[in-house]
């Protein structure tokens, strides 16, 4: 019997999987952004000129009883606007993928925030461990405090 599930729902929108591998007891998915351009954060100029690549490692929602880590191949672009002081910038991702400097995907961060608000501290950490979410008990009080601001 065929399942009506869309394979794209396994990843945050805007990413394409290049390779999936099993490392220890974790699924590691190598992904890259779908689009070929990025906007300069200072002037808004659209650039296609890739300067370099770097990798970001993001924890994602667990799958099939294993933790999932996304290895995101991010790009740095050149801004060619003569009036802009920014010469090289990193591409920005949608909040569903990840915030700048984040270690978790947006959808995992939402789940962690909800657990922190509902349970807080050690109870949230205990449930997160059973759900295979890679967070510590110290994460949950700060999530609840930041949601109240």
N, C-alpha and C positions, 0 to 999 in steps of 0.2 A: 504494500500500500504506500503510495507516495505521500510525502509530508509537504505541506504548503509553506514551510519555513523558508525565508529568504536568507541566504548565506551572508549577505551584507549586514544583517542584524547582529552578527557575532562580533563585529568591530564597530567602534564609534564612526559616525558618518564622516566621509572625506578621507578615509584611509584605505589603502590597498595592501593586502598581505602578499609578501614576496616569498616567505619561507616560514614553515612551522616546524619546531623541533622540540623534543622532550629532553630537558636538562635536569638531572636529578629527579625530583618529584614535581617539577614545574613545567608548564607549557610555555615556551618562549616563541612569540610570534614577531617576526621581522616585518615591519610595515613602513610605508612611505606615503606622503600626501599625494592626492590625486591631481590637484591643479599644478600648472606649470608657472604660475606667476605669484607675486606677493606685493603688497602695498607698503611703501615706506611709512613707518610709524610717525615720522615728523612731518613730511610734506604730502603724503598720500599718493605720490607718483607710483604707478604700476611698473614693476620691473620683471623682466624675463631673464636677466643676466645672473646666473648662479655664480657666486664667488667660491663657496666651499660647502662641505657637508659636515655634520656632527651627529652623534647619536644621543638620544634621550631614552632612558629606561623608565617606563611607567608601569606601576601595578594596575591591573585591571580586574574586573569581576571574575571569580573563579568559574571553571568549566570542567565538567566531568570528574569532579572530586579532586581537582588539582588547581593550585594557584596559577595565575596567568600573568606573564610579564610581556609588555609590548616593548620591542626595541625599535624606536621611532627614528628613522633617518631624516633628520631635519636639515634645512638648507639655510645658508646665508646668501643674501642677494646684494647687488650693487645698486645704489641709487644714482641715477645719471642726471638728476635735476641740477642745473648749475647754481640755483639759488639755495639749495639744501645743504646744510653742514654735515648731514649724515652720509657717509660714503658706503658703509657696509652695515647691513641690518639682518637680524634673524627673522625668519617668517613667523607670523603669529598664527596660532591655531584657535579653532572655535572653542568655547568653554566646554562643550561636550567632549572634546579630545583632552585638553589640559590647559590650565592657566600657566602663565610664564613661571618658570622655576618649580612647578609642581612635580611631585613624585607619584601621583595617582591620577588616573583618568577622571574626567568630570563625573561620569556616572558612578564610579567607585567612591569618589569624594561625597557625592550626594547621599549615598547609602551610609557612609560613615557618619555624616552629619546627622542624619535621621536617627541612627542608633544612639549617638551621643545625646541628642535631645530627649529621646524616649527613656533611655536607661542611665546614661552617664557612667564614667569611671570603670570600675572593675566589672560590674554586670555587663556593660556594653562590650568590654574587652573579652569576657568569657564567651558571649554569644558570637562575637566576631571571629574568635578562634575556631569555634565549631562550624562557622560558615566559610572558613578558609580565607578570611580577610586579613591581609598583612598589616595590622595596626597594633599599637601598644595601648595600654590603659591610660597613659599620659596624653594620648591624642584626644580622647573623648571629652575631658573637661574643657580643653581649649576650643573644641568645636562648638560645644554648647554656649560657651561665653561669647564666641565671635558671632554666633547666630542671633544672640540677643541684642547686639549693638545696632 
